[in-house]
């Protein structure tokens, strides 16, 4: 039977599918829900700006999808502006650091997968950002991130090309939420017999600043990068 659905009714349907899929009797499988949520985010970005850089996935804060700005968005972030992550400076801090302290403990060498952190850092920039020597000279962390993505980066080969082109060439696909980015030394053995605690990309995405240079992980541990 044909049904005319109003904008508010359609919004209600999408809202229920996203917030209570089991109650709606649809999208019960995690993979199915992830595709639906990613598709909804893609529709919004297609019409309102922004670029989806990581598919929907389940995190300790519920289901999330990662979006980066592009030239279609105003400086305020458009429809995504109210939800900008607080971690915009965290990945830059990690790339610039050589040491880390945990919970105000002694500093230790920073053990980090810089290629993963670089990819996450660069995904915050618009895909149509034009690469220039001046841009790299003005922001050393940006230039370092490009080199961590590929040790073979040469500016003359990329002059006037876009960051989106670069990322399509060198990014390792969508970053797995559970990918380990940092390793912190501990006194106890972990499940694989190593005295270490691993910090995932997911945990870093949900870290919150506590003071200048310090970030609290979802686990409660506070990291300071120097």
N, C-alpha and C positions, 0 to 999 in steps of 0.2 A: 504494500500500500504506500502510495506516494506521501511524503511528509515534508512540509516546509519548516525548516529549522532557522530560528533567529540567531543573530550574532551572540546574544547572551546565552542561548541554549547550547550553541556549539561550544562556547567557552566553558560552559558547565561540564559538557561531555569530556572535553580535553583535560580539564582540571581533574575530573574524577579518575580518568584513565592514568594520569600521572601521579596522583596522590593516593588512590585507592584501587589499584588494578584488580586485586582479588575480589573486592566488593563489587566491582563492575563485571566480574566474571570473564575478563579478557586479559590478555598479555600476562598470563601466569608464569611463563618461563622467563628466566632472567635475560637470556639472549634476545628474546622477542621484545621484552620491555626496553632493553638497551637500544635496539634498533629504532623502536618507536620514538623514544625520547630524543635520540640523535636526529631523527627525521624532523621532529617538531622544531628543534633548535635550528636545523638547517633552513627550514621554511622561514623562520623569523629572520635569520641572517640574510637570506636571499632578498627579502623585502625591506629590511630595516638596517642592514649593514652588519659588519662583523664577520669573522671567519672561524668555523669550527676546527679546532686543532686536536681535539681528543674526544673520542666517542664517549657516550654516557657509560658510567660504571658505578658500582656500589662502593661507597666509602664509609668511614666512620661518621660522616655527617649526612648520610643518606645518598641517594643517587645524584651524581653531578655530571656536568658536561663542561668542557673547557672551551672558551671563546677568546679570540684575540681581536683587537680593533683593526680596522682598515680605513681607507679614505672615505668610505661611505658614512662613517660615524662622525658626529660632532665631537668637539673636544671634551664635552661632558660625558661621553660614552654612550649617548643615545639610550635606547631601551635597555641596554646592558649596564649602563652607568651606575645604577644603584647597587649593583652586585659585584663591583670590581674587587678582586682579591687583594687582601692586605699584604700578600707576599710578593708584590711587584718588585720590591728591593731585595728580597732574600736571595734570589738566585744570583743577582749581581754581586752581593756580598760574599757568597760562597766562591764565585769565580775569582774574586779579587783577594781572597784570603789564602794563607798558607798554614794557619794553625787554628785550633778550635779548643774551647774549654766547655766542659759539661757541668751544669749545676754549680757554677762558681769554683770548680776544681782546677787543678793545674792545667796549663795549656799543653796540647800535644799536637803532633803533626796531623794535618788535615788529610785524611784518606778519602778521596772522592772520585767518582766517575765523572770527570769533567765534561765528557762528550754528552752525557745525559743532562747534566745541569745546563750546559750551553744551549742544548736544544730547547729546554724549557724556558730559558731566559729569552732566546730569540723569538719564541712563539708569542711573546707579549708585544712584539712590534708589528705594524701593518705589513701584510704580505706584499703590498705594492711599494714599500719603501725602497728608494733607489740607492744602490750601493755606490759610494764615492770615497775617494781617498780622504777628502775633508771630513766626511762623517766618521771614518775610522780614527783619524787623527784627533778629533774632538772627544771621542769616547773610547778610551783604551780597552774597557771591558767588552764593549761591542766587538771591537776588532779581535780581541782574544777569543771571544766566543766563536767567531767564524773560523779561527784557526783550530779550535778544539773540535769543531765539527769535522774538519778535514785538515790534516797537516800539510796538504798540498795546495792550500788556498793561496792564490796569487792575485793581488788586486787588479793588475792590468787586464786579466782575463774576465773580471767581473765588473769593471768600471761601467756605470750607467745601466747595469742590469738590476733586477729587483731581488729583494730578499726572498720572495716567494719562489722564484726560480732556483735560488741557491738551496732553499730548504727541500724542494722537490728532488734535487740532485743528491743531497747528502744526509737528510734526516733518516733515522732508522725506523721509519714507519711511525705509527702512533705509539707514544711512550707507554709501556705497560704500567698500570697503576702500582703494581707490586715490585717494580724494578728497584733494586737497591742502589741508592745514590751515594750514601755515606757509610763509613764503618767507624764505630767508636770502640775504643778499647775498654774492656770491663775486667773485673776480677773473677767473674763466673764464666764457666763454659756455656755456650749456647747449644742448640739442638744438634749442630753438626760438629761439636767438639772444639770450637774455637772461642777463645776469650774475647768476644766482640759482640757488639749490638749493631744491627744494620738499620739504617734509616731509609725508608722508601721515598720515591717521588711523591706518592700519595700523602705521606706524613708531612713532607716539606710544603706541599700545596696548602695544607691546613694548619701550618704553624702560624702563631700570632705573635706580634712584637710585644715585648714586655718593657723594654727600655732601649736606649740607643745601642744598636749592635747586638741585642739579645733577642732570641726567638724561642717561644715555648711550643714544643711538639705536642701532638694529641696525647702522647704517653705521659706528659707532665714534665719531661726533662727539658731543661733550658740550655740552649746552645749559644755561645758567643763566638763569632768568627773574627779573627784578627790576622 
